[in-house]
Amino acid sequence: MVYLENHTYEIESHEHISFYLLVVVMELTQIATHSLLYPNWRNLKLCPKKDCWNHKQRSGNGNSFNLKKMKSFVIREKDGGRGGGNGSSSSSSSNTEVIETVVIEKPKLPIFQVFEGNPMPFGATAKDGGVNFAVHSSGAVSATLCLISLSDLQENRVTKKIHLDPLLNKTGDVWHAFLKGDFENMLYGYMFDGKFSPEEGHCYDSSRILLDPYAKAVVSRGEFGALGPEENCWPQMAGMVPASSDEFDWEGDLPLMNPQRDLVIYEMHVRGFTRHDSSRSNFPGTYLGVVEKLDHLKELGVNCIELMPFQEYNELEYFSYNSVLGNYKLNFWGYSTINYFSPMLRYSSAGIRNCGQDAINEVKILVREAHKRGIEVLMDVVFNHTAEGNEKGPTLSFRGVDNSVYYMLAPKGEYYNYSGCGNTFNCNHPVVRQFIVDCLRYWVEEMHVDGFRFDLAAILTRSSSLWDAVNVYGNSIEGDSLTTGTPLGSPPLIDMISNDPILRRVKLIAEAWDTGGLYQVGMFPHWGIWSEWNGKYRDIVRQFIKGTDGFSGAFAECLCGSPNLYQGGRKPWNSINFVCAHDGFTLADLVTYNNKHNLANGEDNNDGETHNNSWNCGQEGEFASLSVKRLRKRQMRNFFLCLMVSQGVPMIYMGDEYGHTKGGNNNTYCHDNYINYFRWDKKEESSNDFFRFCCLMTKFRQECESLGLDDFPTADRLQWHGHSPGVPDWSETSRFVAFSLIDSVKGEIYLAFNTSHLPVTVSLPERPGYRWEPLVDTSKPAPFDFLSDDVPEKATAITQFSHFLDANMYPMLSYSSIILLLTPEEDID
């Protein structure tokens, strides 16, 4: 018998239910009667001796009900009962009216059979009718495998805890178990117990549910930018439990294996590419949205896309109100990885559907469809640090699993910060370097990607914390005094990747510097197969094109593939040439702004690079005179032409093909808006102007055998010129560079760059029986900037220069560049 307010209820029960179910039934009863109030239900308390629940204010009859055996119960109201009646009633009692009958089944926890399992492979692996779980944690004294249903994840509940027996479920430092059962819509994580002593490098906390570093999909929120339950920016995350039935139809897809010398790379952001309304995408901001626009890249002449980070990260990491724009700051770029095996689920149209498997399949669709168009897919990977940050950051995975293994620590447990982001991944630790290799192989073998660009790759060459030669090489080295973070000549991680039978066959590109001052452009340990983002190319080309004295010789080196950097067995294609990238000014802003304009970031313009080597062509900002705007278009053409005629591998930044502007903001990491979105409406406006020029230049590069050489050009093929043929000017004040290049397809090509503020008339090399004809002149408006065969007035345009060409000369305006082709005189009308 239980008394609630001035009503008496009788409960018939016969098996255990938990108390919260009783409360639910009482609430249902309230809804059914519309008149019952029972605030005193909260006064029910557990009798510690009887292990039963009693009402605090029962009327001395001592009646109580035992919930340990309750499975179902009937609630009945006694007529006129007040404060607490006496005696008991049966279901047939005349003074009892049945108000509600509710049968509650005890929640059925999923049943799993638990076996010893295997310590390899790491992660969750579906096999033999079950799933094997294995995770490395060297300092944990206990481990619990947490199985979590999708519904329980939203409520921060664990569906099933499986405590691992260290005698049966541990081999060395690896905890493992093999489970059989129903894993549908089931996720998993781990709890580890052990020493919590950050000053000794240990951060074990048995209250935290941690992600498995090897999880193949991470489930939390399903929509980009949406807050979690109770507006939580860091809601509980869990890994996908794989199923053996998860299959994907690759339709016979095989690696393209395009020679690297033939690549034209396009750096792009998955969400930013199609998120703008003008994309008219069916799946805006997603992997499938990119698929819808692959033909644009094909038209541009791109045969390789480099996707900015799309491994699982938290875009809400910087979530805060931005009073400047009246919106919220997000981590848009994604350089803050949570899990390296999982694709970013919120870049998919599927979100968390099917526990992330559908999102994985969308990435596979993107890779497959790109390959069908002859386009390779590279991943920008961030193995230099993780989203856990410094000691004040969240504990999500690596810190709680094995802090001293995964992070580079100082003697008192502080985090080394060569990344500038709070921590440094301990890349050359034996466990960590194997983790990185396993991850890269997964993306190549399972996801079919074609290669990787390594963010702040200089960190990958630094010695691990607790370094000793025995740990790395198997024996001590006399005089070895390497300390944590010391750059290594033969880093074990780079050695492993470079000699891996799978990874050495894919594209490997290093951003060969870090924020700790280690700059390795031209010196990155390469094993003959690594390429580098050539930051020196960017800086030199910017300086020369804008007319800075003293760079003519260095500019010539850039045109040849930077042989001054990549000698000693390396090739031109070891240089990834770029003028603009995600970090810094866009191409349009490079010629529009002298100074950064980052106020929109809400940091008082204190963030971002101050030294940009840019030139606004005479006026700051987009609102400028017509003559300034014309000069800016010339400069954009000059930069793009330089990129396409340089030996090495050209890389274009997303949006530069139509002149995307970020308003002079050179650090747009936090903007999920029009600043970072590809503007398809602007691209259409540019289709007959700059976009056309870019398409024709990439096509020209691919047609020329001499512009993608497998080795550095020599005097047998290349000849340097000045204002007069064969007389180059390498003086400090020279702003003119010209050369001719023998090409087996085009015959011979003449290229010249005049970056002076003065026009010049150049004398062309004498070629008896031939005459030079103009193809490209960046000083001309479209379509005469590139005289392709479809230009209606091409012949007339050439005729206008006939008196110069007859004299073997060509006039060049200031800040312009040209390409001339050698044509037999009998072919000229």
N, C-alpha and C positions, 0 to 999 in steps of 0.2 A: 504494500500500500504506500502511495506517495501523495502528499498533500501540497497543492500548488495554489497559493493565495487562498481564496475561499471556495475552492473546488477540491474534491477528493477523487483521485484516480487510482484504479486498480490495475496492476500490471501482471499479466500472465506470461511467464517466461520459462524457457527450458534449455537455453545454452548461452554461452558467453557472447556478449557484444561489448564494444568499447563505449565509453560514456558519451563521446561526441555524437555517436549515432542516436542515443537517446535524446540528446538536445535537438537534433535534426527532426526527429519524430514529433517532439513537443512543438517545434516551430510549425510543422505541417498541420498539427492540430489547431494551432492558433489561427492559421490561415483558413482552415476549414470552418471554424465556428464564428470567425469574425468578431467575437466578443470576449474571448478569454484573454486575460492578462496574467502573466506568471513571472513577475520579476524575481521571485524567490527561487527559481530553478538554479540560479547560480549558487545558492546556499547548500546544495547537495555536497556532501563531503565524504571522503573515504574513511571508513572505520578501520584504523590501523590494525586492530586485533582481529576483527571479523572478516577483513578484506571485502567489505561490502560498501555500498553507497547508502547513506541515510540523509534524511532531511533534518536540518539543524533544529527546526521548530516543531517537530512532531509532538503530539499531545500526550506524551508520556506512555503511549501504548507499547513502545519498543519495537513496533513493526518496522521492518526494513526489507529491502529486496536485494538479492544477490545477483550482480550482473555478470559474474564469471561464467555462469551457465546459460546466459540469455542468448538466444538466436532470433526469436521472434517474440512479440508481445502485443497485447491488446490494451488499449487505453479506454477506460469506461468512466463516466461521470456519475457520482452519487447525488441523488436529489437532495437539495438543501444542505449538502455538506458544508460546514464552516470550520475553518481552523484546524480540522482534523477529526475524522470520525473514528469509531471503534469497530472492531471486528473485521472480518473479511467477507468478501462477496464472491459468489460464483458467477459464471456467465449467465445463469438462469435467474439470478436474483431480481425480484420485482422492482426494487428501488434503484436499479442500475440501468442506465441508458447507454448503449454503445454509441460513442461519438465517432470513433475512427479505429479501424483495424489496420495495422501496418505490419507487414512481414519484412524484416530486414535480414538479408543474408550477410553473413560475415564476409568482409572483403577477402577475396581469394588472392593471396600473394602468388606470383608466378613460381612454379616449381622448377628447379634446375638440378641436374645431376652434376656434381663437382668431382673432377678427377685431378690427378697430379699435374698434367700438362707438360709442355716442353718450354725450355728457356729461349728457343729460337723458332721462328723469327720474332723480332720485337713487334709490338703492336697487337691488334686483334686480327686473327686470321681464321676465316671460315674454312673448315676441312673436316672430313670424316663424320659428317652429320652433326657437327657442333662448332664451337669457336674456341680457339686457343688464345689466351691472353698472356702477354709477357712484357715486363717493364723493368728497366734497370734503375735501382736505387741503392747506392752503396752504403748509406748510413742509416737507413730505416731499420728499426727493430721490429716493426709490425706493418702489415699492409692489408688493406681492405679493398676488395673490388666492389664498386658501387654500380648496381644496375638501376637505371632510371627511365621510367616511361616518359613519353612526350608530355603527358598531362601532369605528371609529378614534377617534371622539370620546371614548369611554369609556377609551381607552388613551392619550389625549393625543397622538395622532398626526395628522399631516396626510396625507391621501390623495393629494392632487395640488397642487403649487405652480405657479402661473402668474405668472411675473415680467412685469410690465407695462412696456412700452417707452415711456419718456417722450416719444419722438418721435412714436409712433403712438397711444399709449393715454393721452394727457393733453391736455386742452384747458383752458387757463388754470390754475385750481387744482383741476380735476376730473380724477380718474383714472377711466378707463372701459375696458370690453372687452365684446365680444359673443361668447358661447360657444354652440356646438352640441355635443350629446352626450347621454349617458344620465345624467340628474340624479336618478334614483330613489333615495330615501333619502340624498340628498346635502345637506350643509349648507355654509355658507361663512363666512369671516371674512377679515380683512386683516392684513398685516404692513406697517408703514411704517418706513422708515429716514430719519433726519435728525438734526438737532442735539438733543442732550440737555443742555439748559441751563435748568433750572427758573427760575433768577433772571432769565432773559430770556423766560420764558413757554413754552419748548419742552420737551416731554417725549417725544420720539420714542425708541422702543426696538424694534429690529427683531426681538427675540426673542419679542415678545408677539403673540398672535393676538387681534385686536380685533373686537368686534361692529360691524357697520355700523349707524350711528344710524338708518338707514331700514329695518332688517330688520323683516319683518312677523310673525315668530315667533322666539322665542329658545329654543333647546333646550339643556338641561343635565341636570338631574334631573327625574324624572317624578312623584315623590311628595312632597307637602307635608311639610316637616320632616325628610325623610330626608337623611342625609349623603351626600356624593359618594364616589367611589372613595377608598380609604385615609382615610376619615372627613374628607374635605376639605369645608370649608364654602363654598369658592369654586372648584368644579371648572370646567374649561374650558367655555365657552359658544360657541355658533355660531348663525348665522341660517339660517332656512329658505329654500331655493331654491324659488321659486314655480313652479307648472306651469300652463300655459294650460288644462288640463283641470279645474282646481279651480273648481267651480261650486257654488252654493247656491240652493235653491228658496225664494225669499222669499214665495211664494204670494200675490203681488200686494201685499205690504206697502208702505205709503206713510206718510210722516210724519203724525202726528196733528195737529200744529200747534194744540194746545189753547191758548186765550188764557191768558197767564201769570196774570192775575187770578183764574182759576178753579182754579189748582193747589192741591193738598194734597200736599206733598213728604214723603217718608219716607226718612231717611238710614239706610243699612243696609250691612252687611258681608257680602260674598258667602259666605265660608266660615262665618262665625259664625251666619248665618241658619239653616242646617240641619245644622250639625255635631253638635249634641247628639243623643244616642240617642233622646230623646223626640220628635224630628222624624219618626222612622219613614220617613225618606226612602230611596228606592232609590239615590240618588246624593248622600249626605250631604256637605256642605261644598263643593258645586260649583255651576256655573252651572245645570246641569240640576236640582239640588236647589232652587234658587230658583224655577225654572219650576213645580215641583211645589207650591209654596206661594203662587203668585201669587193664588189665590182668597182667601187670608187677607187680602191687601192690598186686594183688591177689596171684601171685607166691611167692612174698616176704613174705607173711603171714600177710600183713597189713589188718586190718578191720576198720580203721578209718583214714581219711585224715584231717589234719588241714591246711586249705588254708591261706597263708599269705594274708594280706589285699587285698580284691577285691571289696571294696566299692569305689565309684567314687573318684579319686584323679587325680592330674595333674602331670604326669611324667616329664613335662618340668619345674617344680618348680626350679630345680637347674641347668637349662640348661646353660652350659658354655663350652667353649673349654678346653679340657684337653690336654695340650701339651705333657704330659708323654706318653699317648697312641695314641695321634693324632686323638681323637674322641671327642664326646660331653658327658658331664656328665648328667645323668637323675636321677630322683627319681625312682629307680627300685623297691625297697622294698614296697613302697606304704603306709608308716606310716604317712600320712598327708591327712586326709579325707576332701573332699569337701562336700559330701552328703552321709548320712548314709543309706538311703533307696535304692539308685541306685547302681546296679552292675557296675563295671568298664567296660564301653562300648568298650574300645579299647583292652580288652581281648577277644572280641568276633570276629568271622569271619564276622558277620553281620555289625559291626560298628554302625553307626547311622541309618541304614536302618529301615524303619517303625518307625522312631522317637524313637528308642531304644527298642521297644517291642520285636524285634527278638533277641536282645542281652539278654533280660530277659529270653526268652525261651531257649536260649543256656545254661544258668545257670541251669534252671530246668531240661534240658536234662542230664547235668552232674550229678545232684543229683539223678535223677531217675535211671540212668545207674549204678551209684555207688551202690545204694541200691540193684539193681538186683544182684550184686556180693557180697552182705553182707557187704559193706563198708559204714560206716557212714561218714557224712561230717560236719566238724566243721569250723566255721569262726573265723579268727583273727580280732577282732574289736578294734578300736582305739577311745574310748570315752573320753580319757584324754585331747585331744587338737584337733584343727582343722587346716586346711591349711591356715587360715587367719593370723596366726602368731601374732606378736606384733603390736604396733601402726603403724609400717612402712609396714605392710603386706597389701595384697589386701583385699578389701571389696567385698565379693562374695555372702554372704548369712547371716549368723548368726549375724555378726557385724552390718550390715545395717538393719536387721529385728528387733533385740532387744538386743543390745550389753550388757546392764547391767543385762539382764536375763541369757543369754547363757554363759557369761564368768565370771570368778572369778576376781573381780576388787578390787584394793586397794582404800582407801578413796579418793584419788585424780585422780582416773580413770586409774591408771597404771594396767597392766596385771600381775597377779601372774603367775609364771612360774615354777610350780612344774613338768611340763612335759619336760623341757629343750628345748622346741620347740617354745617358744615365748608367748604362752597363756595356760590357763588351763580351761577346760570345767567346767561349774558350776553345776556339776552333781547332787548335793543334793538340788538344787532349785526346788520347786514344779513343775514348768512348764518343766524344763529340765529333771527331773527324769521321768516324764510322757512321754516325748518325747523319752527317751531311752527305756523305757518299750514298748511303741508302736512300735518302730523300731525293737526290738528283736522279738516281737510277729509277726510282718509282715514277717520276715525271716523264722520263724518257720511255721506259718500257710500258707503263700502264696508260699514260696520257698522250704519248706520241709527240711530245714537244721536241723541238729541233736544237735547242741549246739554251744558254743562260748568260745573262749579264749580271755580274756580281757587284752589288752596291758596296762602296768603300772596301774594295777587295784587298787593300793593303793590310787590313786587319787579319786577313786569312794567312798572312805570312808572319805574324807575330808569335813568339813563343808563348806557350800556355803557362798559366800559373802553376806553382809547384813543379816547375820544370826540372827535369834531370835527364841526362843522356841515356841512362839505362831504361827509363820509361819509354823513350822514343826509339832509340836505336838498338836496344838490347845489351849494350855494353857502355861502360863509362869512357869519356874522352879526356885525356890528360889536359889539364889547363882549362877545362870547360868552366866558364863562369857566367853562362847565360842567365839573365834574370827575366822575370815576367815581362812580356811585351817586346822583347828584343827582336828586331827583324832577322829572319833566318834566310840564309842563302838557298837552302833546299827545304822549304817548309813541308812537313810530312803530309799535311792535307793536300797541298797543291801537287805533291808527288803522287798521292793516291789517285786523285782525279785524273791527272795527266796520263797515268799508266793503267787506268781502269779500262778493260776491254770494251765497255759500253760507252763510257763518258768521253774517252779520247776521240771518239768518232763524231761528236756533236760540236756545235759552235760554243766556244768558251771565251767570254769577253770580261775583262777586268776593268772596273773603275779604280785605277791604280793609285789611289791616295786615301787618306783618312783624316779625321779632324785632330789627330794627335801629332800632325806635322810630318807624317811619313808620305813622301811623294815619290812614286816609282814609275812614272810614265817613261817608257823606254827601257826600264830596268826590272820590270815585274818578272819573277821566275816563271818561265814560259814553256819549257820542254818542247819548244818549236811549234806549239799548237795554240797557245793563248794569244788572243788579241787584246787591245787596250782601247778604251775611250781616250782619244788623243786630245787632252786638254790644251796642249801646247799648240796644236793645229788651230783650235778655236781662237785662242788668244792672238796668235800671229796673223791669221787671216782677218780678224776684226780690225787689228791695228793697221794692216796694210791697205785694206779696202777703204777705210775711212780717211786715208791719206797721211798717216803718221810716218815721219822720216825714220830711216834706219832699219827697215824691215824687208827690203827687196830681196836680199839673199835668203833670209829665213822663209820668206813667202815661196821662193823657188823650191826650197827643200820640201815644203808642204805639198806643192804641186807634184813632186816626184814620189810621194808616199813616205816622207820623213825618213830618208835613209840615214840621216845623222842619228836617229833614235833606234832604228830597227835593223842595224847591221848585225853581223855575227850570226848568220844562219837564219835570220828572220826575213820576212817578206813584206811587200807593200800592204797586203791585206791584213797584216798584224795591226795596222792603224785603222781604227774606226774614226773617220773624219766627221766632224759636226761643227756647225756654227752656232746652233741653238739646241737646247734640250729643255726638259720640263723645269729644270732649276735655272732660273735666269730670265732674261728678256726673250720674248718671241722675236721672230725675224722682223715683223712690222715695228715692234717697239724698239728694236735695236737701232733703227734709223729714225725714230721719232722722239726719243728721250735721251737726254744726257744723264739724268739722275733717276734713281728709283722713286716710285710713287706708291708706297706700300701702306698708306694710311688706312685703306680698307681692311687691313689685317687687325686693326685695333691695337697696335703696338707702337703707336706714335712714330712710325716710320723708322724704328730702330732695328728692325729685322731685315734680313736679306743682304746680299752682297752690295758693297758700295762701289767696288771697282769693276765696271762692266765693259770697258773698252767700246762704248757706244758713241754715236754721234747723231744729233737730232736734225742735221742738215740745215741748220740755221735758225730754227724756231722750235721751242719746247712744246710738245703736245700735239694732239691731232688737229687742232684748229690752226691752220697755217696757210700761207700764200700758195697760189697755184704753182709757182716756180719751185717752191720748196717741196711740194707734194710730188712734182714730176721728178725731182732729184731723188726723193725717197724711193720711188718705184725703180729708178735706175739702180740704186744701191741694192735693193732687194734682188734684182736680176743679177747684179754682179756677184753677190754672195752665192746665189743658187748655182750660177754658171761655174764659179770656182769649185763648189762642192762636187759638181758632176764631172769636171775634167781633171780632178786630182786623182793620182794613183792612191790606192787604198779603198776602203769601203765607205761610201757616203751614208750618212744617217740624217733623215728629215724628221723634224718635230711636228707632231699632229697640229694641223691648222695653219702651218706656215705656207702651205701650198696655195692658200687664198689670202693670206695676210691677216691672220687672227691677231687681235690686240687684247692685251690684258690691262690696258690703261696705264702702262708703265710699271705694273706690279711685277717684281722679279722673284717673288716668293709666295706663290699662290697655293700653298699647301693646305690651307684651311677653308677653301671656298667650294662648296657644292652648289654652284650657280653658274650664270652666264659667263663669268670670268674664265672658267675652266672648260666650259662646254664648247664642243665643235659647233660652229654656226653654219648649218647647211644652207640657210638663206644667203649668207655672205659668200659661200662657195659658189652658188649659182650666179651671183652677181659678177664673180671673178672668172667665170668659165671662159670668157672670150678675152681675158686679159692675162693676169699673172698665173692663174691655174693652167691656162693653155701653154704658157711659156714653160712651166715646170714639167708638164707632161711631155712636151717636145724635147726638153733637155734630157730627161731620164731615158727617153727612147733613143736619142742620139748617143748617149753614153753606152747603152746596151748594143747598139749597132757597130760601135767602133771597137775593133780588136785591140787597139793601143791604149784604151782608157781603163782597162782592167787587167793590167799585166800581172803575171805570176812572179815577176822579179823587177827590180828597180831599173828604170830606163838608162841606157848608156848612150854615148855619143854616136853609136851606129844608128840609133833611132831618133834621138832628140838633139836639137840644136838651139842654143839660146840666142836671142836677138835683143837689140835696143831699138832706138829710133831708126837706126840703120841695121841692115841684116848682118848677123854674125858679130855684132859689137854690143854685148850686154853691158848694162851700167849697174854695178853693184855698190855704188857709192852710198854714203849715209843719206844723201839728199835725193836719191833716186826714188821716183814713184811710178816707174814704168818697168814692167816685166813682160817679155814676149818670148815665144818659142814655137818651133815647128816640129811636128811629130809624124814620123812615117807610120802609116796605118795600112794593113793589108786589105782592108775593105774600102776605106775612103780614099786611099792613095796617100795623100799628105794633107795635114791639117795645120793651119796657122792660128795661134791664139795670142791675144795681147790684152793687157790690163793697164789702163791709164788712170791712176788714182790721184792725179794732180788736179788742182783747180783750174788748170789751163788746158786748152785743147792742143792737140798735136797731130801732125801729119807724118805717118810712118812710111818708111821705104820697105818694101816687101822683098823677100829672097827671090833672086832670079831663077826661073825654071824655064829654060828654052823649050818652046813648043807647048807651053802651058800658060794659063792665066789664072790668077786668084779670083774667086767669086765669093761675095759675102753670103753667109748663112745666118749669123747671129750678130746683132748690134744692139746692145742694151740701152743705147741712147735713143732708140727709135720707139715710137708708140706701137702698140699692138695693132695689126698683126705683123708689122714690119720689123718687130724686134727679133722674130724668128721666121725666116723666109722659107717656110715649108712649101711643098709642092701644091698645096691646096689654097695658097694665097692668090686671089684673083689677079692682082696687079704685080705679081712677082717680077715678071720680065721688065715692067716699067721701072720698078724700084731699082733693079740692077743697072738698068740703062742710065739712071741718074748718076751713077758712080762710074760710068764707063770711062770718062776722061781721066779719072784718077787711076782706075785699074789698068788702062792702057799705058799709063806711065809707071806702072808697078808700084803704086802708092795707095794709101787709104787714109782718109781723115777720121780722127777720133775726137769726140767731145770729151770734156773733163768728166771724171768719174764714170768711165764707161769701159766695157770690154767687148771684144769681137771674136768671132770664129769665121775663118775663111777656108774654103776648100779649093784644092788645086784641080783645074778642069782643062782637058786637052783643048787647044785652040780650035781644032776642026769641029768640036762639038758646040762651039759658040756661033750663034747666028750672026 
